[in-house]
Amino acid sequence: MKVSVDIELLSTLQATLEAARLEIKKAKDREQGNEPLSIEEAAKYLKVSRTTLHTYVKSNQIVPSEFGNRVWITRSELDRFIERHRRKVYA
């Protein structure tokens, strides 16, 4: 039995599967807090200016990730920062 495969269809299916794999990985990263955020996105997440965020990074209160000339901050790093700076309310 010989099966003929349409090359264009095969290529489309491969591209669709790869896109789905990437979306699943992004969803898992978001779930685990490993989603990389740009400096702008991180500042918005903390509701501070970029200047303030840079101050936190320079004082090692927030540790960014770097690869080449790309810099990002994970959501879990920002959540840890928020938790460390949460005010304690005394009753």
PyMOL commands that set and color helices and strands:
alter all, ss='L'
color gray80, all
select helices_A, chain A and resi 7-32+39-46+50-58+75-84
alter helices_A, ss='H'
color red, helices_A
select strands_A, chain A and resi 36-37+65-67+70-74
alter strands_A, ss='S'
color yellow, strands_A
deselect
rebuild
show_as cartoon
